[in-house]
Amino acid sequence: MFIDYHTHHERCGHAVGQLREYVEQAIEKGIDQLGLSDHMPIIHVPKGRLLPGLAMDLSELENYMHEALSLQKEYKKDIAIKVGLEADYIAGFEEAIKKLLSPYPFDYILGSVHFLGEWDLSDSRNMDPWKGRPLLEIYQDYFEAIQGAAKSGIYDIIGHFDVIKKYGFRPTEDISSIISDTLKVIKEQNVTIELNASGRKTIAQEIYPAPQIIAEAIGLEIPFTLGSDAHRPEDIHSGLKEGRELLRKLGVEQLATFDKRRRIMVDFKARLIQVEF
């Protein structure tokens, strides 16, 4: 079962290639399920303060969905296309996010934390805020936001769990209790975690989540899915062979897939195991 549930395309402003190119590249690489998951429009930052190229414009969401659903039908004999969205979690904006997403027939919603307030901590253009507060406080706020995302009921998957390490900023204090508390919330809320291979290409040079966090999550029986976070068609499934091998080494026998917001656990040989609601 070769799957990739985290991809972007040109509408988001910082990726290249059209949706069709990603689909055709996935078919060429023998992918069984391809998730289309471009960035949800940013709704909590006024346009005058919003940096360009972070996500698709609100006016493009309808076009994105129309194109993705059309490709899903067109290529149904060649590949299973899952239509999703990477939707930011912003504390205090839960109802606005639900209202924005509710009209559309998504297969899954990938929940990510990029922002703490109006600060996008994942953007290299936003380095100054890292210097203004103790790293431990930033990490605490970040993982509290991950917990909020899990509790919100909006998301099926938590994306790049520890993307906060992207630029190499790590507190010297022990944060294992923060990590454990966050994983327990994810388990309690029955949310999936994504193994995201893109962290290998960052300053952190480590997958999301870190292998020791993956092992702890597996100990809690939290299900995993896979995402390359591809921003170019040729990056489809990049790093996921290694991700699959790591999961299997740690005893994982099934991957989480989604259909119309239902989680379907499938083994590595693509045999249907169970459906969870």
C-alpha positions, 0 to 999 in steps of 0.5 A: 500500500503506497500512499501519500496524503500530504501534497501541495500545488501552485495555488498555495503560492509557495509550491509549483505544478498543477494538480494534474501533474501531481496525479500523473506523477503519482500514477507513474510512481505506482502510488495507490492513494494520493491525497490532495491537501493544499493549504486552507486560506488564511482567515485570521490574519488581516490581508494588510499583515499577511505575507504573500505566498502562504496559502491559496486565496479564499477566492480559490477554494471553490476552484480547488475543490472543483478541480480536485473532485473532477480529477478524482473522477477522471482518474478513478481507474488509475489511482485513488485520489483523496480530496483533502485540505491542510487546515491551520488550527488557530485557537479561538477560530474553531467555529470560523474554520468549521464554517469554512470547511463544512460545505465541501465533501472532503475525504480528510482534513489534515490539521497543522499548526503553523501559526501562534497568533499571527506569527507563522513560525514555519516561515523563514521570513519570520525569524525575529519572534524566535529571539523575543521569548524563551524557547521553552515557552514557545514550545509549550504554546505550540504543543498546547495548540496541537492539543487544541487541534486534536480536541477541536473535532475538526481534524482527522490527522495531525500534520508534521507534529513537531514542525516547530523544530524546523529551523533548529530552535530547540529548548535545552529543557526536557520537554518529554512531558509536554510531548507525552501529554500531547500524544495522550490528548491525540489518543483520547481524541482518536486522531491519526498522526502523519509521518511527514518525511519533509523534515529531512530536508530542513535544518532539523534534518529529521522526520516529523515526528522524531523517531522517538516520538513515533515510538511513543505514539505507537506505544499508545496505539495511535494510528499513522498515515504517510505524507511527503509534503511534496511542493513539486510533482517530482517530490511525490512519495519522497522519503516515504519508503524510509518512513514505511520501513521505520514504522514497520521496524517499530511494529506497525502493521497498518496504515490509516487511510481515509474516505469521506472522513472515515478512517480505514486501516489498511495493512502494508499489503493493501488488505482492508483491516477495519473501518473506524468512525 
